[in-house]
Amino acid sequence: MFRLSDKGEKIQKMFGAIAPRYDFLNRLLSFGIDRRWRTKAVRLLKYREGSRILDVATGTGDVALEIALRTPDSVKITGADFCKEMVDLGAVKVAASPYSSRIDLKVAPCEDLPFANDTFDSITIAFGIRNVVDRKLGLAEMWRVLRPGGRIVILEFSTPRSRFFRHLYYFYFRRLLPVVGGLFSRYNAYKYLPDSVLEFPSQEEFSLMLAEAGFRSIHLHELTFGIATIYVGEKE
């Protein structure tokens, strides 16, 4: 049975603590741009009638609900997240939506997905891969449960290439965001966010990790001056 590392357990508890204010602060701190980013990522998914789609690090279910909105009624969506508090909140949102019969949420870490090999036509993970402590194992697990011909779509924060915009971005991320987050939730949690983004591999390094995990036809979509990046890969 998979056991989270000490670091993983700390991250899990942190998300559990901020879960009640998570959606509100996402909208506030991103000025609502995160919704547009998620929509763009979902539009890149591959599916057909009767497909199954997995949303890893589903949190409170925003991406799972967006997938349901933009796919046929025959498409089934599973959301998985290692934080029970997040999943419980997501279950309430799903139950109140028109898509409750199409979305199933589970508590499970990315490194140990409770699904058979070759199960899903597409997999997405939005703003979650940087929180996976063992990223190589997490990518390997997603590759395992993806069907041949299937697609992975990863949305994650990144570092802007423009030096001027990068300075503005760092100032907001390092100085303002933790303070605003601390007013409504926990300062340490919103200090972790910029720290985790700045520690995340570069676009080139992460693309190489995807390739090493077995994904092919890898390409990138930069969003909003490079604040975020969508990584797309295929399983041959």
Backbone as JSON, one array per atom type, in Angstrom:
{
  "sequence": "MFRLSDKGEKIQKMFGAIAPRYDFLNRLLSFGIDRRWRTKAVRLLKYREGSRILDVATGTGDVALEIALRTPDSVKITGADFCKEMVDLGAVKVAASPYSSRIDLKVAPCEDLPFANDTFDSITIAFGIRNVVDRKLGLAEMWRVLRPGGRIVILEFSTPRSRFFRHLYYFYFRRLLPVVGGLFSRYNAYKYLPDSVLEFPSQEEFSLMLAEAGFRSIHLHELTFGIATIYVGEKE",
  "N": [[0.84, -1.2, 0.0], [0.54, 2.22, -0.87], [2.28, 4.88, 0.69], [2.25, 8.21, 1.67], [5.05, 10.45, 1.62], [6.76, 12.2, 4.3], [6.84, 14.89, 3.54], [4.82, 14.89, 1.63], [2.6, 14.3, 3.25], [2.51, 16.62, 4.8], [1.88, 18.53, 2.86], [-0.59, 17.56, 2.07], [-2.1, 17.9, 4.48], [-1.96, 20.66, 4.66], [-3.48, 21.51, 2.42], [-5.9, 20.44, 3.22], [-6.47, 22.1, 5.37], [-6.87, 24.61, 4.17], [-8.97, 24.2, 2.53], [-11.77, 25.09, 2.87], [-11.72, 27.79, 2.02], [-10.61, 27.73, -0.42], [-11.61, 27.8, -3.15], [-12.66, 30.42, -3.3], [-10.34, 31.98, -2.83], [-8.75, 31.21, -4.98], [-10.12, 32.42, -7.16], [-9.94, 35.11, -6.37], [-7.14, 35.66, -6.06], [-6.1, 35.1, -8.55], [-7.4, 36.83, -10.12], [-9.54, 35.81, -11.48], [-8.58, 34.69, -13.79], [-7.77, 32.05, -13.78], [-9.96, 30.46, -14.39], [-10.32, 30.76, -17.17], [-7.92, 29.66, -18.04], [-8.26, 26.97, -17.27], [-10.42, 26.26, -18.87], [-9.27, 26.43, -21.43], [-7.41, 24.35, -21.24], [-9.09, 22.1, -20.93], [-10.33, 22.06, -23.4], [-8.43, 20.9, -24.96], [-8.47, 18.22, -24.52], [-8.78, 14.75, -25.45], [-11.39, 12.84, -26.71], [-14.26, 10.67, -27.22], [-17.56, 9.47, -28.04], [-18.8, 7.92, -25.17], [-16.38, 7.92, -23.83], [-13.93, 7.75, -21.14], [-12.67, 9.98, -18.77], [-10.04, 11.16, -16.78], [-9.48, 13.26, -14.05], [-6.84, 14.31, -12.37], [-5.64, 15.29, -9.13], [-7.93, 16.72, -8.49], [-9.05, 18.43, -6.66], [-11.52, 20.63, -5.58], [-13.16, 19.96, -7.62], [-13.43, 21.63, -9.9], [-12.27, 21.39, -12.52], [-13.22, 18.88, -13.32], [-15.97, 19.41, -13.45], [-15.93, 21.32, -15.48], [-15.05, 19.76, -17.61], [-17.26, 18.04, -17.85], [-19.18, 19.88, -18.66], [-18.33, 20.48, -21.24], [-18.29, 18.2, -22.79], [-19.84, 15.32, -24.43], [-22.91, 13.8, -23.17], [-22.47, 11.11, -22.78], [-19.9, 10.78, -21.93], [-17.88, 9.89, -19.23], [-16.59, 11.08, -16.16], [-13.9, 10.92, -13.92], [-12.7, 12.08, -10.86], [-9.76, 12.48, -8.96], [-8.09, 12.93, -5.89], [-5.63, 13.61, -3.37], [-6.43, 14.73, -1.01], [-8.84, 14.54, 1.33], [-10.59, 16.43, 2.42], [-10.79, 18.34, 0.39], [-11.96, 16.77, -1.64], [-14.4, 16.13, -0.44], [-15.67, 18.65, -0.39], [-15.77, 19.05, -3.13], [-17.55, 17.01, -3.84], [-19.96, 17.98, -2.89], [-20.35, 20.18, -4.59], [-20.52, 18.85, -7.06], [-22.79, 17.26, -6.67], [-24.74, 19.23, -6.61], [-24.79, 20.06, -9.18], [-25.71, 19.78, -12.74], [-24.46, 17.48, -13.53], [-24.09, 15.3, -11.94], [-24.5, 12.55, -12.27], [-22.53, 11.83, -13.98], [-20.04, 12.26, -12.96], [-17.55, 11.05, -10.87], [-15.96, 11.02, -7.78], [-12.87, 10.4, -6.13], [-10.74, 9.63, -3.34], [-7.42, 9.71, -3.65], [-3.89, 9.47, -4.19], [-1.74, 10.92, -6.72], [0.45, 9.31, -7.18], [-0.4, 6.74, -6.77], [-2.71, 5.56, -8.3], [-5.97, 4.24, -8.23], [-6.79, 2.49, -10.44], [-7.28, 0.38, -13.3], [-4.83, -0.68, -15.76], [-4.63, 1.19, -18.83], [-7.16, 2.6, -18.88], [-8.35, 5.15, -19.29], [-9.32, 7.66, -21.72], [-8.41, 10.23, -21.81], [-6.39, 12.28, -19.67], [-6.24, 14.76, -17.22], [-4.49, 17.22, -15.3], [-4.55, 19.88, -13.25], [-2.75, 22.5, -12.03], [-1.6, 20.85, -10.14], [0.51, 19.04, -10.44], [2.9, 20.02, -9.49], [2.66, 19.66, -6.8], [2.96, 17.02, -6.39], [5.0, 14.86, -4.84], [6.74, 12.74, -5.59], [7.3, 13.03, -8.63], [8.08, 11.62, -10.9], [7.07, 9.04, -10.43], [4.38, 9.71, -10.25], [3.84, 10.64, -12.89], [4.38, 8.27, -14.24], [2.34, 6.65, -13.26], [0.08, 7.96, -14.31], [0.58, 7.61, -17.02], [0.34, 4.83, -17.1], [-2.44, 4.31, -16.59], [-3.62, 5.52, -18.72], [-5.08, 5.06, -21.89], [-3.67, 3.48, -24.86], [-3.03, 5.74, -27.47], [-4.28, 7.7, -26.13], [-4.5, 10.91, -24.39], [-2.63, 13.21, -22.4], [-3.12, 16.12, -20.5], [-1.65, 18.75, -19.02], [-1.86, 21.39, -16.83], [-0.06, 24.01, -15.54], [1.57, 26.36, -13.34], [4.13, 28.61, -14.48], [7.3, 30.18, -15.32], [7.46, 33.47, -16.46], [8.89, 34.51, -19.59], [9.66, 37.07, -20.33], [11.74, 39.55, -19.01], [10.95, 41.93, -17.71], [8.19, 41.46, -17.15], [8.49, 39.2, -15.65], [9.7, 40.18, -13.31], [7.61, 41.73, -12.21], [5.77, 39.71, -11.82], [7.12, 38.04, -9.95], [7.24, 39.82, -7.81], [4.53, 40.13, -7.15], [3.86, 37.43, -6.61], [5.67, 36.66, -4.57], [5.55, 38.66, -2.6], [2.97, 39.99, -2.34], [0.88, 38.04, -2.72], [1.1, 35.98, -0.6], [0.44, 37.56, 1.63], [-2.18, 38.53, 1.12], [-3.48, 36.07, 0.85], [-3.09, 35.15, 3.46], [-4.74, 36.82, 4.91], [-7.29, 35.81, 4.53], [-7.06, 33.11, 4.84], [-4.54, 30.8, 5.46], [-1.35, 32.02, 6.05], [1.1, 30.61, 5.68], [0.39, 28.6, 3.89], [-0.11, 30.03, 1.57], [2.3, 31.1, 1.14], [3.69, 28.86, 0.52], [2.72, 28.34, -2.05], [3.94, 30.24, -4.05], [6.6, 29.47, -3.56], [6.61, 26.76, -4.31], [6.04, 26.99, -7.01], [8.26, 28.38, -8.0], [10.2, 26.5, -7.56], [9.58, 24.54, -9.35], [10.31, 22.51, -12.22], [11.82, 23.82, -15.26], [10.18, 24.64, -18.4], [11.41, 23.15, -20.43], [12.77, 21.17, -18.97], [10.64, 19.87, -17.67], [9.2, 18.94, -19.85], [11.0, 17.05, -20.77], [10.85, 15.24, -18.65], [8.26, 14.29, -19.05], [8.63, 12.98, -21.49], [10.44, 11.01, -20.69], [8.78, 9.53, -19.09], [7.32, 8.23, -20.95], [5.58, 9.51, -22.65], [4.65, 10.9, -25.82], [4.83, 13.08, -28.76], [4.89, 15.64, -27.59], [3.87, 18.85, -26.71], [3.68, 22.43, -26.08], [1.65, 25.03, -24.63], [1.77, 28.32, -24.02], [0.42, 30.52, -21.58], [-1.01, 33.7, -20.91], [1.34, 35.54, -20.99], [3.19, 33.63, -20.22], [2.75, 32.98, -17.56], [1.39, 30.7, -16.92], [1.46, 27.32, -18.17], [0.38, 24.98, -20.58], [0.88, 21.6, -20.94], [0.96, 19.08, -23.33], [0.65, 15.69, -24.11], [0.99, 12.44, -25.7], [0.02, 8.97, -25.51], [1.44, 6.38, -27.09]],
  "CA": [[0.0, 0.0, 0.0], [1.35, 3.43, -1.0], [2.24, 5.8, 1.82], [2.83, 9.51, 1.36], [6.24, 10.85, 2.36], [6.48, 13.23, 5.29], [6.54, 16.12, 2.8], [3.5, 14.72, 1.03], [1.6, 14.41, 4.3], [2.41, 18.03, 5.18], [1.15, 19.22, 1.79], [-1.97, 17.08, 2.18], [-2.73, 18.57, 5.62], [-2.08, 22.08, 4.33], [-4.65, 21.68, 1.56], [-7.08, 20.19, 4.03], [-6.72, 23.27, 6.22], [-7.32, 25.76, 3.39], [-10.05, 23.77, 1.64], [-13.01, 25.89, 2.89], [-11.56, 29.08, 1.34], [-9.76, 27.47, -1.58], [-12.21, 28.31, -4.39], [-12.74, 31.88, -3.21], [-9.02, 32.58, -2.97], [-8.31, 30.99, -6.36], [-10.7, 33.47, -7.99], [-9.44, 36.41, -5.94], [-5.7, 35.85, -6.26], [-5.78, 35.01, -9.98], [-8.29, 37.78, -10.81], [-10.47, 35.04, -12.3], [-7.94, 34.17, -15.01], [-7.63, 30.59, -13.67], [-11.09, 29.81, -15.07], [-10.03, 30.73, -18.6], [-6.85, 28.69, -18.26], [-8.83, 25.62, -17.16], [-11.25, 26.03, -20.06], [-8.36, 26.16, -22.55], [-6.85, 23.01, -21.04], [-10.15, 21.11, -21.18], [-10.6, 22.0, -24.84], [-7.38, 20.11, -25.61], [-8.65, 16.8, -24.21], [-9.2, 13.86, -26.54], [-12.49, 11.97, -26.26], [-15.29, 10.28, -28.17], [-18.75, 9.0, -27.33], [-18.54, 6.85, -24.21], [-15.03, 7.99, -23.26], [-13.7, 7.99, -19.72], [-11.64, 11.0, -18.57], [-9.58, 11.24, -15.4], [-8.91, 14.52, -13.59], [-5.99, 14.07, -11.21], [-5.55, 16.49, -8.29], [-9.19, 17.37, -8.86], [-9.4, 19.46, -5.68], [-12.96, 20.75, -5.34], [-13.9, 19.5, -8.79], [-13.66, 22.63, -10.95], [-11.94, 20.88, -13.85], [-14.16, 17.79, -13.62], [-17.23, 20.04, -13.87], [-15.69, 21.95, -16.79], [-15.03, 18.67, -18.6], [-18.65, 17.6, -18.05], [-19.86, 20.93, -19.41], [-17.86, 20.59, -22.62], [-18.25, 16.89, -23.45], [-21.16, 14.69, -24.56], [-23.47, 13.17, -21.96], [-21.99, 9.73, -22.64], [-18.54, 10.8, -21.37], [-17.83, 9.78, -17.77], [-15.41, 11.74, -15.6], [-13.48, 10.55, -12.57], [-11.76, 13.0, -10.24], [-8.99, 11.88, -7.87], [-7.27, 13.89, -5.15], [-5.11, 13.0, -2.14], [-6.95, 15.47, 0.14], [-10.25, 14.19, 1.54], [-11.38, 17.64, 2.64], [-11.07, 18.91, -0.93], [-12.9, 15.89, -2.34], [-15.72, 16.28, 0.19], [-16.25, 19.89, -0.91], [-16.08, 18.81, -4.54], [-18.73, 16.16, -3.93], [-21.12, 18.85, -2.69], [-20.52, 20.94, -5.83], [-20.96, 17.93, -8.11], [-24.17, 16.87, -6.37], [-25.62, 20.36, -6.9], [-24.66, 20.37, -10.6], [-26.48, 18.9, -13.62], [-23.59, 16.43, -14.03], [-23.78, 14.39, -10.83], [-24.51, 11.16, -12.72], [-21.4, 11.61, -14.88], [-18.78, 12.55, -12.27], [-17.27, 10.24, -9.68], [-14.76, 11.53, -7.11], [-12.19, 9.44, -5.26], [-9.56, 10.09, -2.6], [-6.27, 8.9, -4.08], [-2.75, 10.28, -4.64], [-1.3, 10.73, -8.1], [1.46, 8.25, -7.23], [-1.02, 5.42, -6.56], [-4.07, 5.69, -8.83], [-6.66, 2.96, -8.06], [-7.46, 2.15, -11.69], [-6.59, -0.62, -14.11], [-4.07, -0.19, -16.91], [-5.32, 1.53, -20.08], [-8.57, 2.83, -18.54], [-8.9, 6.47, -19.65], [-8.98, 8.22, -23.03], [-7.66, 11.46, -21.53], [-6.12, 12.6, -18.27], [-5.81, 16.13, -16.98], [-4.1, 17.6, -13.94], [-4.43, 21.34, -13.3], [-2.1, 23.1, -10.87], [-1.41, 19.8, -9.15], [1.7, 18.21, -10.61], [4.01, 20.52, -8.66], [2.43, 19.19, -5.43], [3.26, 15.58, -6.36], [6.39, 14.78, -4.35], [7.45, 11.84, -6.51], [6.7, 13.34, -9.92], [8.33, 10.53, -11.87], [6.09, 7.99, -10.16], [3.07, 10.23, -10.61], [3.72, 10.61, -14.35], [4.33, 6.86, -14.64], [0.99, 6.16, -12.95], [-0.87, 8.51, -15.29], [0.84, 6.9, -18.28], [-0.18, 3.46, -16.95], [-3.9, 4.22, -16.66], [-4.05, 6.11, -19.98], [-5.15, 4.1, -22.99], [-2.87, 3.8, -26.04], [-3.72, 6.73, -28.28], [-4.87, 8.69, -25.24], [-3.79, 12.19, -24.25], [-2.51, 13.86, -21.1], [-3.1, 17.58, -20.56], [-1.19, 19.23, -17.71], [-1.85, 22.84, -16.68], [0.74, 24.33, -14.36], [2.24, 27.66, -13.33], [5.48, 28.61, -15.03], [8.01, 31.45, -15.17], [7.42, 34.27, -17.69], [10.18, 34.69, -20.25], [9.98, 38.5, -20.34], [12.39, 39.95, -17.77], [10.11, 42.93, -17.05], [6.98, 40.83, -16.62], [8.92, 38.25, -14.62], [9.91, 40.93, -12.07], [6.28, 42.04, -11.68], [5.2, 38.43, -11.4], [7.79, 37.64, -8.72], [6.84, 40.72, -6.73], [3.17, 39.75, -6.74], [3.85, 36.07, -6.08], [6.46, 36.52, -3.34], [5.26, 39.67, -1.57], [1.55, 40.31, -2.14], [-0.01, 36.87, -2.64], [1.03, 35.37, 0.74], [-0.22, 38.46, 2.58], [-3.62, 38.5, 0.85], [-3.94, 34.74, 1.23], [-3.08, 35.04, 4.91], [-5.88, 37.56, 5.46], [-8.5, 35.01, 4.42], [-6.8, 31.71, 5.14], [-3.3, 30.6, 6.19], [-0.21, 32.65, 5.4], [2.09, 29.61, 5.29], [-0.09, 27.89, 2.71], [0.02, 30.88, 0.4], [3.73, 31.27, 0.92], [4.08, 27.63, -0.16], [2.36, 28.41, -3.47], [5.02, 30.77, -4.89], [7.81, 28.67, -3.38], [6.48, 25.53, -5.11], [6.11, 27.36, -8.43], [9.64, 28.74, -8.33], [11.01, 25.29, -7.51], [9.13, 23.61, -10.39], [11.24, 22.47, -13.36], [11.56, 24.68, -16.42], [9.38, 24.0, -19.44], [12.23, 22.15, -21.12], [13.04, 20.07, -18.04], [9.42, 19.1, -17.42], [8.9, 18.23, -21.1], [11.87, 15.88, -20.77], [10.27, 14.29, -17.7], [7.12, 13.66, -19.73], [9.18, 12.05, -22.48], [11.03, 9.88, -19.96], [7.67, 8.72, -18.58], [6.76, 7.46, -22.06], [4.68, 10.3, -23.48], [5.19, 11.33, -27.1], [4.16, 14.22, -29.41], [4.75, 16.61, -26.51], [3.94, 20.25, -27.11], [3.34, 23.37, -25.02], [0.86, 26.22, -24.9], [1.99, 29.31, -22.98], [-0.77, 31.31, -21.29], [-0.87, 34.97, -20.2], [2.76, 35.94, -20.91], [4.0, 32.58, -19.63], [2.43, 32.74, -16.15], [1.01, 29.28, -16.86], [1.76, 26.54, -19.37], [-0.32, 23.71, -20.79], [1.71, 20.56, -21.55], [0.13, 18.04, -23.94], [1.41, 14.52, -24.57], [0.19, 11.29, -26.15], [0.52, 7.62, -25.26], [1.36, 5.65, -28.37]],
  "C": [[0.88, 1.25, 0.0], [1.18, 4.31, 0.22], [2.92, 7.1, 1.42], [4.09, 9.73, 2.18], [5.84, 11.88, 3.4], [6.12, 14.55, 4.62], [5.15, 16.04, 2.19], [2.39, 14.85, 2.05], [1.41, 15.86, 4.74], [1.62, 18.82, 4.13], [-0.33, 18.84, 1.84], [-2.72, 17.8, 3.31], [-2.92, 20.06, 5.35], [-3.3, 22.33, 3.45], [-5.94, 21.39, 2.3], [-7.47, 21.39, 4.86], [-7.29, 24.45, 5.43], [-8.52, 25.44, 2.5], [-11.29, 24.66, 1.68], [-12.92, 27.22, 2.14], [-10.84, 28.95, 0.01], [-10.35, 28.07, -2.86], [-12.25, 29.83, -4.41], [-11.38, 32.52, -3.46], [-8.44, 32.35, -4.36], [-8.82, 32.1, -7.27], [-10.09, 34.82, -7.67], [-7.99, 36.63, -6.36], [-5.29, 35.76, -7.73], [-6.59, 36.01, -10.8], [-9.24, 37.07, -11.77], [-9.86, 34.41, -13.54], [-7.85, 32.64, -14.98], [-8.77, 29.86, -14.37], [-10.83, 29.7, -16.57], [-8.93, 29.72, -18.91], [-7.4, 27.26, -18.23], [-9.67, 25.29, -18.39], [-10.37, 25.7, -21.27], [-7.76, 24.75, -22.44], [-7.88, 21.93, -21.39], [-10.43, 20.97, -22.67], [-9.56, 21.18, -25.6], [-7.5, 18.6, -25.34], [-9.11, 16.02, -25.44], [-10.29, 12.93, -26.0], [-13.4, 11.63, -27.44], [-16.52, 9.88, -27.37], [-18.37, 7.84, -26.41], [-17.16, 6.87, -23.58], [-15.06, 8.12, -21.74], [-12.52, 8.97, -19.6], [-11.33, 11.07, -17.09], [-9.02, 12.63, -15.13], [-8.16, 14.27, -12.29], [-5.8, 15.38, -10.45], [-6.78, 17.35, -8.52], [-9.6, 18.46, -7.88], [-10.89, 19.47, -5.39], [-13.78, 20.52, -6.6], [-14.12, 20.49, -9.91], [-13.39, 22.09, -12.35], [-12.88, 19.74, -14.25], [-15.49, 18.35, -14.1], [-17.09, 20.72, -15.22], [-15.66, 20.91, -17.9], [-16.46, 18.21, -18.9], [-19.43, 18.6, -18.89], [-19.55, 20.86, -20.89], [-17.75, 19.26, -23.36], [-19.65, 16.3, -23.54], [-21.6, 14.0, -23.27], [-22.96, 11.76, -21.73], [-20.6, 9.65, -22.03], [-18.62, 10.8, -19.84], [-16.51, 10.36, -17.26], [-15.16, 11.23, -14.19], [-12.49, 11.59, -12.07], [-11.07, 12.31, -9.08], [-8.13, 12.94, -7.21], [-6.84, 13.25, -3.84], [-5.65, 13.66, -0.88], [-8.45, 15.24, 0.29], [-11.11, 15.43, 1.73], [-11.73, 18.33, 1.32], [-12.12, 18.08, -1.67], [-14.3, 16.02, -1.75], [-16.42, 17.55, -0.29], [-16.63, 19.74, -2.38], [-17.34, 17.99, -4.71], [-20.01, 16.97, -3.75], [-21.41, 19.65, -3.96], [-21.05, 20.06, -6.95], [-22.43, 17.54, -7.9], [-25.17, 17.97, -6.72], [-25.61, 20.74, -8.38], [-25.56, 19.47, -11.44], [-25.71, 17.64, -14.03], [-23.29, 15.35, -12.97], [-23.74, 12.93, -11.26], [-23.29, 10.81, -13.56], [-20.05, 11.73, -14.19], [-18.68, 11.72, -11.0], [-15.96, 10.75, -9.08], [-14.2, 10.51, -6.14], [-11.04, 10.13, -4.52], [-8.4, 9.17, -2.95], [-5.14, 9.82, -4.52], [-2.37, 9.96, -6.08], [-0.34, 9.55, -8.22], [0.88, 6.84, -7.08], [-2.48, 5.48, -7.0], [-4.77, 4.33, -8.82], [-7.46, 2.53, -9.29], [-6.61, 1.15, -12.46], [-5.79, 0.05, -15.23], [-5.0, 0.17, -18.06], [-6.82, 1.78, -19.88], [-9.14, 4.09, -19.18], [-8.43, 6.94, -21.03], [-8.19, 9.52, -22.89], [-7.47, 11.6, -20.03], [-5.71, 14.06, -18.2], [-5.4, 16.29, -15.53], [-3.78, 19.09, -13.98], [-3.89, 21.86, -11.97], [-1.89, 22.08, -9.75], [-0.1, 19.06, -9.25], [2.86, 18.71, -9.76], [3.86, 20.09, -7.21], [2.66, 17.69, -5.28], [4.73, 15.44, -5.99], [7.23, 13.91, -5.26], [6.85, 12.01, -7.9], [6.93, 12.25, -10.95], [7.34, 9.41, -11.68], [4.7, 8.45, -10.55], [2.84, 10.21, -12.12], [3.62, 9.17, -14.86], [2.95, 6.28, -14.39], [-0.04, 6.69, -13.95], [-0.68, 7.86, -16.65], [0.22, 5.49, -18.24], [-1.69, 3.38, -17.17], [-4.48, 4.87, -17.91], [-4.05, 5.05, -21.08], [-4.17, 4.46, -24.11], [-3.66, 4.69, -26.99], [-4.35, 7.83, -27.46], [-3.96, 9.9, -25.05], [-3.77, 12.64, -22.8], [-2.41, 15.36, -21.31], [-2.79, 18.08, -19.16], [-1.14, 20.75, -17.74], [-1.09, 23.18, -15.4], [1.32, 25.74, -14.48], [3.65, 27.51, -13.9], [6.07, 30.01, -14.87], [7.97, 32.24, -16.47], [8.81, 34.47, -18.28], [10.62, 36.16, -20.24], [10.56, 38.91, -18.99], [11.53, 40.95, -17.0], [8.89, 42.29, -16.4], [7.32, 39.84, -15.51], [9.14, 38.95, -13.29], [8.58, 41.29, -11.42], [5.63, 40.8, -11.08], [5.8, 37.98, -10.08], [7.38, 38.52, -7.54], [5.45, 40.35, -6.22], [3.18, 38.4, -6.03], [4.53, 35.99, -4.71], [6.01, 37.46, -2.22], [3.77, 39.82, -1.29], [0.68, 39.08, -1.9], [-0.05, 36.23, -1.25], [0.29, 36.23, 1.75], [-1.73, 38.42, 2.38], [-4.19, 37.13, 1.22], [-4.05, 34.57, 2.73], [-4.23, 35.78, 5.56], [-7.14, 36.71, 5.5], [-8.3, 33.56, 4.82], [-5.51, 31.61, 5.94], [-2.11, 31.16, 5.4], [0.78, 31.61, 4.88], [1.68, 28.86, 4.03], [0.12, 28.72, 1.46], [1.44, 31.41, 0.21], [4.27, 30.03, 0.2], [3.82, 27.71, -1.66], [3.48, 29.01, -4.32], [6.31, 29.97, -4.76], [7.77, 27.43, -4.27], [6.56, 25.83, -6.59], [7.55, 27.64, -8.84], [10.57, 27.54, -8.31], [10.67, 24.3, -8.64], [10.1, 23.65, -11.57], [10.85, 23.44, -14.47], [10.7, 23.92, -17.42], [10.16, 22.89, -20.14], [12.47, 20.93, -20.24], [11.8, 19.21, -17.82], [9.0, 18.35, -18.68], [9.75, 16.96, -21.21], [11.36, 14.82, -19.8], [9.08, 13.56, -18.31], [7.6, 12.62, -20.74], [9.75, 10.81, -21.8], [9.96, 8.97, -19.37], [6.99, 7.93, -19.68], [5.85, 8.24, -22.97], [5.4, 10.79, -24.73], [4.37, 12.49, -27.66], [3.89, 15.33, -28.39], [4.84, 18.03, -27.08], [3.36, 21.14, -26.02], [2.47, 24.49, -25.54], [1.11, 27.19, -23.75], [0.74, 30.18, -22.83], [-0.39, 32.58, -20.54], [0.6, 35.31, -19.92], [3.64, 34.88, -20.24], [3.77, 32.34, -18.15], [2.07, 31.27, -15.94], [1.33, 28.63, -18.2], [0.9, 25.29, -19.4], [0.64, 22.78, -21.52], [0.77, 19.46, -22.08], [1.03, 16.92, -24.41], [0.48, 13.38, -24.93], [0.85, 9.99, -25.7], [0.34, 6.82, -26.53], [1.01, 4.19, -28.13]]
}
